[in-house]
Amino acid sequence: MVLQLNRLLTMVALMLLIAGGSASALAAEPPLRIVTEELPPYNMTQNGRVTGMSTEVVEAVLKEIGVEASIQPMPWARAYELALNESNVLIYSIVRTPARESLFQWIGAIAPTQWYIYSLAERPVKLNSLADAHGHQIATVNQDVGEQFLVSKGFRIGEELQSSSKYEHNYRKLKVDHVELWISNELNALYLTRQNGEDPEKVLIKSLPLPELSSADGLNMAFSRNTPAQTVEKFRAGLETIRRNGVYDAIARKWL
């Protein structure tokens, strides 16, 4: 009888230990963080609230899967660094490239993107190829896909590439002749030009299209590598659902 009681107490102790360890593991898991940058009209802060096409898609996924989390806008380089090195970090709108493929757990596409190197109509720069851009001053954003692309093609930051923390800084650089060229997502370029009270059809020249960065599903949501697989799969399923039930299409019609 005493032996059986001792065995029972031992089993209970083991169960409590296992349960306590599981609780500790769960408690140690950091809360979900969602990070983005100011990239209008995809993600942007208006009246103290983060909005934009990509933001609405992310919010629709959160609603679909029943998850609550706040969105933190910050400079892209900081958001990118967090998503590279921390667990439970969701980053958007991020372009999926071969160089980035193994760095993140990809959820799926949330918006189209077309990229160009722009010049001003009053100071047009003719480019027949990317090689022709060498020797020109080009506005970029720190660690964004446009800058990473140009660096991979031999352009140097601080020499040909003039890096900024915000996209609107680059449009101003182009306007005041601090740079001759500007690499940008098309919707972002159109938005910033119109915000400045100007007609992009009249003031911007598409000096060179960049098909390597452009596609109908170019902008994505992605999780950091150390995020639990079940979290990643839950978000993938949520994005697939809003694409299937028409919610995504309704958001796209509003913004595109």
C-alpha positions in Angstrom: 0.0 0.0 0.0 2.8 2.4 0.9 4.7 1.4 -2.2 1.6 2.1 -4.4 1.2 5.5 -2.7 4.8 6.4 -3.3 4.5 5.5 -7.0 1.3 7.6 -7.2 3.0 10.6 -5.6 6.0 10.2 -7.9 3.7 10.1 -11.0 1.9 13.2 -9.8 5.2 15.0 -9.2 6.4 14.1 -12.7 3.2 15.4 -14.2 3.4 18.7 -12.4 7.0 19.0 -13.4 6.2 18.4 -17.1 3.2 20.8 -16.9 5.4 23.4 -15.2 8.1 23.0 -17.9 5.5 23.4 -20.6 4.1 26.5 -19.0 7.6 28.0 -18.6 8.3 27.3 -22.3 5.0 29.0 -23.3 5.8 31.9 -21.0 9.2 32.2 -22.5 7.8 32.6 -26.0 7.8 36.3 -26.9 4.5 37.9 -27.9 3.7 38.4 -31.6 5.2 41.6 -33.0 4.1 43.0 -36.4 6.5 45.5 -37.9 6.4 47.6 -41.1 7.6 50.8 -42.5 6.1 54.0 -44.0 5.6 52.9 -47.6 2.4 54.6 -48.8 0.0 53.6 -50.1 0.8 50.1 -48.9 1.6 50.9 -45.2 1.4 54.4 -43.8 0.4 56.3 -40.7 -2.6 58.6 -40.9 -4.0 60.4 -37.9 -2.0 58.2 -35.6 -3.2 54.9 -37.2 -1.4 52.5 -39.5 -3.4 52.0 -42.7 -2.8 51.3 -46.4 -3.5 48.4 -48.7 -1.1 45.9 -47.2 -2.1 46.9 -43.7 -5.7 46.2 -44.4 -4.8 42.7 -45.8 -2.7 42.0 -42.6 -5.6 43.2 -40.5 -8.1 41.0 -42.4 -5.8 37.9 -41.8 -5.7 38.7 -38.1 -9.5 39.0 -37.9 -9.9 35.8 -39.9 -7.7 33.7 -37.5 -8.8 35.5 -34.3 -5.4 37.0 -33.4 -5.0 40.4 -31.8 -1.7 42.3 -32.3 -0.6 45.9 -32.8 1.3 47.0 -35.8 4.6 48.9 -35.2 5.8 51.3 -38.0 9.5 52.0 -37.9 12.4 52.6 -40.3 12.8 49.7 -42.7 16.3 48.8 -41.7 15.2 48.4 -38.0 12.1 46.3 -39.0 14.3 44.1 -41.3 16.8 43.6 -38.5 14.2 42.5 -36.0 12.6 40.1 -38.4 16.1 38.6 -39.2 17.1 38.1 -35.6 14.1 37.8 -33.3 11.3 35.2 -33.0 7.6 35.8 -33.4 8.1 38.8 -35.7 5.9 39.3 -38.7 7.2 41.8 -41.3 5.4 43.4 -44.3 5.4 44.6 -47.1 8.5 42.7 -48.0 9.6 41.8 -51.5 10.4 38.1 -51.9 13.7 37.7 -53.7 16.1 34.7 -54.1 18.6 36.3 -51.7 15.9 36.6 -49.0 14.2 33.3 -49.6 16.0 31.4 -46.8 16.0 34.3 -44.3 12.3 34.2 -43.5 9.2 32.0 -43.4 7.0 33.3 -46.1 3.3 33.7 -45.6 2.3 34.8 -49.1 1.7 37.7 -51.4 -0.4 40.7 -50.3 0.1 43.3 -53.0 1.5 43.8 -56.5 4.6 45.9 -57.2 6.3 47.4 -60.1 9.8 49.0 -59.8 11.5 51.7 -61.9 14.4 54.0 -61.8 12.9 57.5 -62.1 14.3 60.8 -63.2 12.6 64.2 -63.4 11.0 65.4 -66.6 12.8 68.7 -66.3 16.2 66.8 -65.9 15.6 63.5 -67.7 18.2 60.8 -67.7 18.1 58.3 -70.5 19.1 54.7 -69.5 19.3 51.9 -71.9 20.4 49.4 -69.3 21.2 49.3 -65.6 24.9 49.7 -66.5 24.1 53.2 -67.8 23.1 54.2 -64.2 26.6 53.9 -63.0 28.1 57.4 -62.4 24.8 58.9 -61.5 23.6 59.7 -57.9 20.6 57.5 -57.1 18.3 57.9 -54.1 17.6 54.7 -52.2 16.1 53.5 -48.8 18.4 51.9 -46.3 18.2 48.0 -46.6 15.1 48.0 -48.8 14.9 45.7 -51.8 15.8 48.5 -54.3 19.0 49.3 -52.5 19.9 45.7 -52.0 19.3 45.0 -55.7 21.6 47.9 -56.8 24.3 46.9 -54.3 24.2 43.4 -55.7 24.8 44.9 -59.1 27.9 46.7 -58.0 26.6 50.1 -56.9 28.1 51.5 -53.8 26.3 53.2 -50.9 27.7 56.7 -50.2 29.2 56.9 -53.7 26.4 56.3 -56.3 23.7 55.4 -53.8 22.4 58.0 -51.4 20.5 56.1 -48.7 17.6 57.5 -46.7 15.5 56.1 -43.9 12.2 57.2 -45.5 10.8 57.1 -49.0 9.6 60.7 -49.0 13.1 61.9 -48.4 14.1 60.5 -51.7 11.5 62.3 -53.7 12.6 65.6 -52.1 16.3 64.7 -53.0 15.2 64.3 -56.6 13.3 67.5 -56.6 16.1 69.7 -55.2 18.7 68.1 -57.4 20.6 66.3 -54.7 20.3 63.1 -56.8 19.7 62.5 -60.5 17.8 59.2 -60.2 15.4 57.6 -57.8 14.7 53.8 -57.5 11.1 53.3 -56.3 8.1 51.2 -56.3 5.6 52.7 -58.8 2.6 53.1 -56.5 4.8 54.7 -53.9 6.3 57.1 -56.4 2.9 58.1 -57.7 1.5 58.6 -54.2 4.4 60.8 -53.0 4.3 62.9 -56.1 0.6 63.5 -55.8 1.1 64.3 -52.1 3.4 67.0 -53.2 0.6 68.5 -55.3 2.1 67.4 -58.6 1.0 65.3 -61.5 3.4 62.3 -61.8 2.6 62.0 -65.5 4.1 65.4 -66.0 7.0 65.4 -63.5 8.4 61.9 -63.5 10.2 59.9 -66.2 10.5 56.1 -66.0 14.1 56.0 -67.0 14.4 52.2 -66.6 11.9 49.5 -65.7 13.2 46.8 -63.3 11.5 43.5 -64.1 13.7 41.6 -61.6 11.8 43.4 -58.8 8.4 43.6 -60.3 5.5 41.1 -60.2 1.8 40.8 -59.4 2.6 39.1 -56.1 5.8 41.0 -55.3 5.0 42.3 -51.8 4.6 39.7 -49.1 4.1 39.0 -45.4 6.9 36.9 -43.8 7.8 35.6 -40.3 11.2 35.5 -38.7 12.9 32.1 -38.9 12.5 31.3 -35.2 8.7 31.7 -35.2 6.8 28.5 -34.3 5.6 26.5 -37.3 2.0 26.4 -36.0 1.9 30.2 -36.0 3.2 30.4 -39.5 0.7 27.9 -40.8 -2.2 29.7 -39.1 -1.3 32.9 -40.9 -0.9 31.1 -44.2 -4.3 29.6 -43.9 -5.8 32.9 -42.9 -4.3 34.6 -46.0 -5.5 31.8 -48.2 -9.0 32.1 -46.8 -9.4 35.9 -47.4 -8.1 35.4 -50.9 -10.7 32.7 -51.5 -13.7 34.4 -49.9 -13.3 37.8 -51.7 -12.0 39.9 -48.8 -8.6 40.4 -50.5 -10.2 41.4 -53.8 -12.4 44.0 -52.1 -9.3 45.5 -50.4 -7.4 45.5 -53.7 -10.2 47.3 -55.5 -10.2 50.0 -52.9 -6.5 50.8 -53.3 -5.4 49.9 -56.8 
